[in-house]
Amino acid sequence: MRSFYHYMMRYRGSGPKTDERRLADWMFEAHDFPKQSTSYDEVSRYLEWNIPFTEATQVFDRLWEDYLMNEG
């Protein structure tokens, strides 16, 4: 299973500034983000302590479900 970080990199790049893209871009720039993690708890805790924007945790929860369906 690929890490959640690697899954999220599909949302980076040009185009509309969606919440998914905002989160992916932030994850890319966050040097201490747990980039190898496949653990919901580890990524969720990191986001709760370092929240990049107000809706980030809701976006994460939605994308985590998609991640499990496509990567699990």
matplotlib code that plots the C-alpha trace (Angstrom):
import matplotlib.pyplot as plt

x = [0.0, 1.3, 1.5, -1.3, 1.3, 2.0, -1.7, -2.3, 0.4, -2.1, -3.9, -0.8, -0.1, -1.7, -5.4, -8.2, -7.2, -9.4, -9.2, -7.7, -5.0, -4.4, -3.9, -1.6, 0.5, 0.8, 1.8, 4.5, 5.9, 5.7, 9.1, 8.1, 4.9, 4.8, 5.3, 5.7, 2.7, -0.3, -1.8, -5.0, -4.1, -0.6, -1.7, -4.8, -2.8, -0.2, -3.0, -4.7, -1.4, -0.4, -3.7, -2.9, -6.5, -9.8, -11.4, -8.2, -9.4, -12.7, -11.0, -8.5, -11.4, -13.1, -9.9, -8.8, -12.0, -11.1, -7.5, -8.6, -11.0, -8.3, -5.1, -6.3]
y = [0.0, 3.4, 6.0, 8.6, 11.3, 9.6, 9.1, 12.8, 13.9, 13.3, 16.5, 18.8, 21.0, 23.7, 24.2, 25.3, 25.9, 23.2, 22.2, 18.9, 20.8, 23.1, 20.1, 18.3, 21.4, 22.0, 18.4, 18.7, 21.8, 20.4, 18.9, 17.0, 15.6, 11.8, 11.0, 7.3, 6.8, 4.6, 5.2, 7.3, 8.1, 9.3, 11.6, 12.8, 13.8, 15.6, 17.6, 18.4, 19.9, 21.6, 22.5, 24.4, 25.7, 25.5, 22.8, 20.6, 17.9, 17.5, 17.3, 14.8, 12.6, 12.6, 11.8, 9.1, 7.1, 7.4, 6.5, 3.3, 2.4, 2.9, 1.8, -0.7]
z = [0.0, -0.9, 1.8, 2.2, 1.2, -2.1, -2.7, -2.1, -4.6, -7.4, -6.3, -6.6, -9.6, -11.6, -12.1, -9.8, -6.1, -4.6, -0.9, -2.1, -3.9, -1.0, 1.3, -1.1, -1.7, 2.0, 2.7, 0.0, 1.7, 5.3, 5.8, 8.9, 7.5, 8.1, 4.4, 4.7, 6.9, 6.1, 9.6, 9.9, 13.6, 12.8, 9.9, 11.7, 14.8, 12.7, 10.9, 14.2, 15.6, 12.4, 10.7, 7.5, 7.0, 8.7, 6.6, 6.4, 8.8, 7.0, 3.6, 5.1, 6.4, 3.1, 1.2, 3.7, 2.8, -0.9, -0.1, 1.6, -1.3, -3.9, -2.1, 0.4]

ax = plt.figure().add_subplot(projection="3d")
ax.plot(x, y, z, "-o")
ax.set_aspect("equal")
plt.show()
